[in-house]
Amino acid sequence: MSNPTVSRIELWHFGAPLPEPFWPSWIPGYPMTENRCTMIRIVDSDGVEGWSAGPELIRERRGLGDVVGLMLGQDATDIDLAQQRLREVGYFGWKNWWIEPAFWDMAGHRAGQPVWRLLGATEGGEVEAYASFGEVRSGSQRIADAEARYEEGFRTVKIRVHEDEDADIRQVTEVAAAVGDKLRIGVDANQAWRVSAFADAPQWDLDRAKRFADVCADIGIAWLEEPLPMDAYDDQAALNEYSRIPISGAELHTGGEPELRMMIERGCYSIYQPDAIFTGGIDQTRRIIAYCKEKGVTYTPHTWTNGVGFAVNLQLYTLSDRDKPLEFPLEQPSWIPECRDAMITEPFIARDGKVQIPEGPGLGVTVSQEALAQYGEQFFVADA
């Protein structure tokens, strides 16, 4: 009996409104009013479907159907072939690794198993999460936010810096002094991909990163994230060797496994946080995780995308040693689970600072047809 083939592909633009504008630290000057993504539904010839979703700023993927149509008729069980098709599309500038998890979602539904079991993980249950803030706020504001998250059960938070050096140092120092005795604090500088299209954005060099790392070490910060440009490999390695606290990053490297292996070999970071939506899909990212273990460095995923992307990376987190909490994006009152995960029927909730790993088949989430009808616009559909 032959394997099922890809028989139908559907694409949507999806944009769920936020209760208040969200000002992401990584795009200074840009108020997000919607949680936007491109969604894909792939159906095989047996009627099994798989979903995935990739963040979008506007509707930059309008022409995506012209290339994903190349997958129609291919073996729907062959994830290596799906990887190859996405690689071929990438030759022309399209980096759409976020599509690949849909094939894993289908595989899980066929097997009646969650993806994490297909990956070889043996333990589900609850995992510790950290509250990952998304905006740059004053020290006093962040202290209040951190106190609120502590009362909710979180024991680790991550704050953002993306202003002038004195303001950045003042914020982290104030927060550490106020709550550092009861909360582990990470700091994200968001220097890996600098966006200055809407407002000027600071650009750190190695000297500034070293000065800031010294401050963080002196005040007890747990880790420093992305303090240098994503392709400054030599400087990253130099900072990682110099720093007295762990340096983390590698979340959006679309070069996938080859690029991440090179970074691990060069010692760019102590903590690697590939996001499978960007870093080669589930298949390449699981190999990155294995290489992290082989080389004795820490893995934990970046998860700041949407409910589907969170589900994808939660499946992969089960392969980790769980020695670093899972990132849980949360910036009240704008970026909250109901909006972050608006495209799925049951948003991921952190209870007492912990997140439940889904036991359901595939990615363990169900796309909300009601939300899709309300906030989605189908822009491509094709049958084999």
C-alpha positions in Angstrom: 0.0 0.0 0.0 1.4 3.4 -1.0 1.8 6.2 1.5 -0.7 9.1 1.6 0.2 12.1 -0.4 -0.4 15.9 0.1 -3.8 16.4 -1.5 -4.8 19.9 -0.3 -3.0 23.1 0.9 -4.8 26.1 2.4 -3.3 29.4 3.6 -4.7 32.2 5.7 -3.7 35.6 7.0 -4.8 35.7 10.6 -4.9 38.8 12.8 -6.5 38.7 16.3 -6.9 42.2 17.9 -5.0 42.9 21.1 -6.9 44.6 24.0 -4.2 47.4 24.1 -1.3 48.2 21.7 1.8 46.2 22.4 5.2 47.8 21.9 7.7 45.0 21.2 11.2 45.9 22.4 12.6 44.3 19.3 10.8 46.8 17.0 11.2 50.2 18.6 8.5 52.7 17.7 6.1 50.1 16.4 2.7 49.5 18.1 1.3 46.1 17.5 -2.5 46.2 17.6 -3.0 42.6 16.3 -1.4 39.2 16.8 -0.7 38.5 13.1 0.4 35.2 11.5 0.2 33.1 8.4 -1.6 29.8 8.9 -1.3 26.7 6.8 -3.5 23.6 6.7 -2.2 20.6 4.9 -4.5 17.6 4.2 -3.3 14.2 3.0 -5.1 11.8 0.7 -6.4 9.9 3.7 -8.1 13.1 5.0 -5.6 13.6 7.9 -4.8 17.3 8.4 -1.9 19.2 9.9 -1.6 22.8 10.9 1.2 25.3 11.5 1.6 29.1 11.8 4.3 31.6 11.3 4.4 35.2 12.5 3.9 38.0 10.0 4.2 41.7 10.3 1.7 42.6 7.7 0.7 40.4 4.8 4.2 39.8 3.4 3.5 36.2 2.4 0.8 37.0 -0.2 2.6 35.1 -2.9 3.4 32.0 -0.7 0.8 29.9 -2.4 2.8 30.1 -5.7 5.6 28.1 -4.0 4.0 25.9 -1.4 1.9 24.4 -4.2 5.1 22.5 -5.2 4.3 20.2 -2.3 1.0 19.0 -3.7 1.2 15.3 -4.6 4.3 14.5 -2.6 4.5 11.8 0.0 2.8 13.3 3.1 4.8 11.0 5.5 8.2 12.0 4.1 9.4 14.9 6.4 12.9 14.8 4.8 11.2 15.6 1.5 9.2 18.4 3.1 12.5 19.8 4.4 14.0 19.6 0.9 11.1 21.4 -0.7 11.3 24.2 1.9 15.1 24.4 1.3 14.5 24.8 -2.4 12.0 27.6 -1.8 14.7 29.2 0.4 17.0 29.4 -2.5 14.8 32.2 -3.8 14.6 34.1 -0.5 11.7 32.3 1.2 12.6 31.0 4.7 9.4 29.2 5.6 10.6 26.6 8.1 7.4 27.2 10.1 5.5 25.1 7.5 7.3 21.9 8.4 5.6 21.3 11.8 2.3 20.7 9.9 3.8 17.5 8.6 4.7 16.4 12.2 1.1 17.4 13.3 -0.2 15.0 10.6 2.2 12.3 11.6 1.1 12.6 15.2 -2.6 12.3 14.2 -1.9 9.3 12.1 -0.1 7.6 15.0 -2.6 8.8 17.6 0.4 10.2 19.6 1.7 13.6 20.6 4.7 14.8 18.6 6.9 14.7 21.7 6.5 10.9 21.8 7.3 10.6 18.1 10.5 12.5 18.9 11.5 9.9 21.5 10.7 11.8 24.7 9.3 9.7 27.5 8.1 12.3 30.0 5.2 14.7 29.7 3.5 16.4 32.7 4.1 19.9 33.8 7.2 22.0 33.1 8.4 25.1 34.9 8.0 28.3 32.9 9.4 31.8 33.2 7.4 35.0 32.5 8.9 36.6 29.4 8.1 40.3 29.3 8.1 41.9 25.8 8.3 45.7 26.3 10.9 48.0 27.7 9.5 49.6 30.8 10.9 51.6 33.7 12.4 49.9 36.7 9.4 50.8 38.9 7.0 49.4 36.4 8.9 46.2 36.0 9.2 45.7 39.7 5.4 45.8 39.9 5.1 43.4 37.0 7.6 41.0 38.5 5.9 41.1 41.9 2.6 40.3 40.2 4.1 37.4 38.4 5.7 36.1 41.6 2.2 36.1 43.2 1.0 34.0 40.3 3.6 31.3 40.9 6.5 32.3 38.6 10.0 32.1 40.1 11.8 33.4 37.0 11.2 36.5 34.8 12.9 38.0 31.8 13.0 41.8 31.3 14.0 43.8 28.2 16.6 46.5 27.6 16.8 48.4 24.4 17.5 52.0 25.2 20.6 54.1 26.0 23.2 52.4 28.2 22.5 54.4 31.4 18.7 53.7 31.2 19.3 50.0 30.6 21.7 49.7 33.5 19.3 51.7 35.8 16.4 49.4 34.9 18.1 46.1 35.6 19.8 47.4 38.7 16.5 48.6 40.2 14.7 45.4 39.4 17.4 43.2 40.8 17.6 45.2 44.0 13.8 45.0 44.5 13.0 41.4 43.6 16.3 39.6 43.0 16.1 37.9 46.4 13.0 35.9 45.4 13.1 35.8 41.6 15.7 34.7 39.0 16.0 37.4 36.4 17.1 37.1 32.8 17.7 40.1 30.6 17.1 40.3 26.8 19.0 43.0 24.8 17.3 42.0 21.5 20.4 42.9 19.5 20.4 39.8 17.3 18.2 41.4 14.6 18.1 45.2 14.8 15.0 46.9 13.3 15.2 50.6 12.9 12.5 51.1 10.3 10.0 52.7 12.7 12.4 54.4 15.3 16.1 54.5 15.9 17.4 51.3 17.6 20.6 51.1 19.6 23.3 48.8 18.1 25.7 47.3 20.7 29.3 46.4 20.0 31.5 44.0 21.9 32.7 46.7 24.4 29.2 47.7 25.4 28.1 44.1 25.7 31.0 43.4 28.0 30.2 46.4 30.2 26.6 45.4 30.5 27.5 41.7 31.1 29.7 42.9 34.0 26.8 44.9 35.5 24.5 41.9 35.2 27.1 39.6 36.9 27.6 42.1 39.7 23.9 42.3 40.5 23.1 38.6 40.1 21.3 38.5 36.8 20.8 34.8 35.7 21.5 35.2 32.0 22.0 37.8 29.3 20.2 37.2 26.0 21.2 38.3 22.5 23.6 41.2 23.4 25.2 41.2 19.9 24.1 41.0 16.2 23.1 37.5 15.2 26.0 37.1 12.7 28.7 38.6 14.9 30.0 35.1 15.6 33.6 36.1 16.6 32.3 38.7 19.0 29.7 36.4 20.4 32.4 33.8 21.2 34.6 36.4 22.7 31.8 37.7 25.0 30.7 34.2 26.0 34.3 33.4 27.1 34.6 36.8 28.9 31.2 36.9 30.7 30.7 35.7 34.2 27.1 34.9 33.5 25.6 32.7 30.7 25.1 34.3 27.4 22.1 33.0 25.4 20.7 33.3 21.9 20.3 31.6 18.5 16.5 31.8 18.3 15.9 33.1 14.8 18.8 31.7 12.8 17.1 30.6 9.6 20.3 28.8 8.5 19.0 26.0 10.7 21.1 23.1 11.8 24.3 23.8 9.9 24.5 27.4 11.2 23.6 26.4 14.8 26.2 23.6 14.8 28.8 26.1 13.6 27.9 28.4 16.4 28.0 25.7 19.0 31.4 24.6 17.8 32.7 28.2 18.0 31.3 28.7 21.5 29.0 31.6 20.6 26.7 31.0 23.6 26.3 29.0 26.8 22.5 28.6 26.3 21.1 27.9 22.8 17.4 28.7 22.3 16.5 27.8 18.7 12.8 28.4 17.8 11.8 25.6 15.4 9.4 28.0 13.6 12.6 29.8 12.3 15.5 27.4 12.8 14.7 24.6 10.4 11.4 23.2 11.7 11.1 20.4 14.2 13.4 17.9 12.4 16.5 20.2 12.2 15.8 21.6 15.7 15.7 18.2 17.3 19.2 17.5 15.8 20.4 20.9 17.2 19.2 19.8 20.6 21.1 16.5 20.4 24.2 18.4 19.4 23.8 20.8 22.4 23.8 17.7 24.6 26.8 16.2 22.9 28.8 19.4 23.4 27.6 20.0 27.0 25.7 23.3 26.4 22.2 24.1 27.5 19.1 24.1 25.2 15.8 25.8 25.8 13.5 27.1 23.1 12.5 30.6 22.2 8.7 30.6 22.1 7.6 34.2 21.4 5.4 33.6 18.3 1.8 32.4 18.8 -0.2 29.5 20.2 0.8 27.1 17.4 4.4 28.1 17.6 4.3 27.7 21.4 2.9 24.2 20.9 5.7 23.3 18.4 8.5 24.4 20.8 6.8 22.9 23.8 7.0 19.5 22.1 10.7 20.0 21.5 11.3 21.2 25.1 10.5 17.6 26.2 13.9 16.6 24.7 15.7 19.0 27.0 17.2 18.4 30.4 14.6 20.9 31.8 17.4 22.6 33.6 16.2 26.0 32.4 12.5 27.0 32.6 10.4 27.3 29.4 9.8 30.8 28.0 6.2 31.9 28.6 5.4 35.1 26.6 3.3 37.4 28.8 3.0 41.2 28.8 -0.1 42.4 30.5 -2.5 43.9 29.5 -1.7 43.5 25.8 0.1 40.2 25.1 -1.9 37.7 27.1 -2.7 34.0 26.4 -6.2 34.7 25.0 -4.7 36.9 22.3 -1.3 35.2 21.9 -3.2 31.9 21.3 -6.3 33.2 19.7 -6.1 30.8 16.8 -6.5 27.7 19.0 -9.4 26.6 21.1 -7.5 26.2 24.4 -4.9 28.9 25.1 -1.8 27.7 27.0 -2.0 28.9 30.7 0.7 28.9 33.2 -0.7 27.8 36.6 1.6 28.3 39.6 4.3 29.0 37.1 4.0 25.7 35.2 2.7 24.7 31.8 1.1 21.4 30.9 2.6 19.4 28.0 -0.3 18.4 25.7 -1.1 14.7 25.6 -3.3 14.9 22.5 -2.2 13.7 19.1 0.1 15.8 16.9 0.9 19.2 18.3 -1.8 18.7 20.9 -3.8 21.8 19.9 -7.0 22.4 17.9 -7.4 25.3 15.6 -10.4 27.4 16.4 -12.7 27.5 13.4 -14.6 30.3 15.0 -11.5 32.4 15.4 -10.4 31.6 11.9 -13.7 32.7 10.5 -13.7 35.9 12.6 -10.0 36.9 12.2 -8.7 35.0 9.3 -8.7 35.5 5.5 -8.0 32.6 3.2 -5.7 33.7 0.4 -4.8 30.4 -1.2 -6.3 26.9 -1.6 -5.2 24.2 -4.0 -5.9 20.5 -4.5 -3.7 17.9 -6.1 
